[in-house]
Amino acid sequence: MSKSEHCRFVVLNLLCAIISVASVILSVRTCTPNNAGLGGAIGVALSFAALFFLSRNYGPKVYELLTRTLPAIEKRLAAPTPKSQAITAPTEREEIEALAIEIKAVRAKLDVEAQGQFFQSLYLTAASVLSTLFWGFGELGASQYIEMAKTCVKASSSVPIT
């Protein structure tokens, strides 16, 4: 996964967190705790949208490697060199070395794709879990804070000013 992709997913996580927290703060300021979870709902929607629009489609790439590239290498290994090409054909050792390099490249590509998939899943999971928690419990936090603020205002208004 490239740095730009990391940046996109970090920005997505920050955006989901900011929207979720802002929704709770706005609902506290307007004394409407029922709206506190809306930011979390928007964050979940953003994380699912990112899953479809920011993902690199790792599945088809791995499928292509396993169904096309590796069988082509196997065919090259199994195919005997025709006698007419025997004079110009590389030696068996050179052919095996070339195939070994190609197989290492395929393995490296699979490793890179797996690592990218892991980080993409990690970022999207973090964004959706955080947003889901705010969606589910934002109202509770906002209503508790509003009640606490009302209690503080009542307590401060009952103290005489001298």
N, C-alpha and C positions, 0 to 999 in steps of 0.2 A: 504494500500500500504506500503510495507516494505521500510526500509531505502535504501536497495540496489536498489530497483526500482526507488526511488526518485533520487538516484545518477545517475542511467542510463539516466533518462530523463533530469537531470541538465547537464550532460555531452553532451547529444544530443543538448540541447539548446546552450551551449557554442560552440560546434563544428560548428553548423549552423551559429552562429554569427561570429566566427573567419573566416570561409570560405568566408562568404559574405563580410566582411570588407577587408579581404586579397585580394579578387578579385578586389575591387575598388582601393585599394592601388597599386596593380600590374598594373592595367590598367592606372593609373596616371603616374606611373614610366616609363611605356613603351609608353606613349602618345597614347594609343589606347582605347578611352572611349567606343567603341562599345563592348568591352569584359567585361565591369564592372559588368554587371548583371549575368554573368555566375556563380559566387559564390552563388548568391541567388537561381539560378536554381538548383544547386547541393544541397543547403540547403533544398529546397522544396522536392527534391527527397529523401533526407535522412529522413525527417520527415515522409513522406509517407511510406518509408521502415520500419521505427520504428513502425508505426501504425500496420504493419503486423507482424513484427518479435519480437517486445518488448511487445506487448499487451498481456494481460492475458486472453483474451476471456471471458469477463464478461457475455455476453449475454447467452451462453449455460449454464453457472452455475446458473444464475437466473432462466432460463427456467426449468432446472432440479429441482430446489427447488420448483417452483410453480406447476409443472406438476407431480412430483413423490413424493417428501417428504411431502408436505402438504396434498395431497390426502391420503397418507398412514396414516398420523396422523388422518385425518377425519374418515378413516375406523376403526381405533382402537377405536375412540370415539363412533362410531355407533354400533360396534359389541358387542353383549351381551356376557358375560362370560358363557361358557358351565357349566352345573351343575357338571360334572365330575371333572372340574378344580376348582370348587368353594371353595374347602377346602384349596388348595395350592395357589390359586390366590390372588393377593393383593386386599386389600379393594378398593372400588370405589374411596374413597378419595385419597388413595396412587396412584392409576392409574391416577387420574386427576392431582395430583401434578407432577407426572412424565411427563405427557403430557405437562403440563404448562412449565416445564423446557425445554423440547424439543422444544416447540414453541418459547420460548425466545431465544434459541440457533439459531433457523432458522432466527428469526428476526435480531439477532446480525450479523449473517453471511451476510444477505442481506444488512445491514447497512455498513458493512466493504467493501463489493463488490461495493456498490454505491459510497462510498468515494474514493475507488481506481479508479473507472471509472471517477469520477470528476477530480481527479488530473492528470490522464493520458490525459484526454481531454484538460485540462488546459496547460500542458506542450507541447503537440503536437500542440495546437493552437498557442501558443507563438512562437514556432520554425517555423511553416509554415508561420505565418503572418510576422515575421521579415525577413525571407528569401524571401518572395514574394515582400516585399517592396524594398529590395535590388535588386531583379531581375528586378523589374519595374523601379526603380528610380536610380539605381547605375550608369547607363550611364549618366544621367543628372548631378549627383553630380560630377562624374569624369570629365566630359567635362567642368563644371564650374570651377573646381579646376585647370584644365590644362590651361584654358583661363586666370585665375587669375595669375598663375605662369608665363605665357608668358608676361602678362602685367607688372609684377614686374621685370622680366628680362630686358624688353625693357626700363623701367624707370631707372633701375640701370645702364644700359649700356650707357644711354644718359647723366649721371652725370659725369663730368670730375673728374678724380682722381688727387688730389694735393699732 
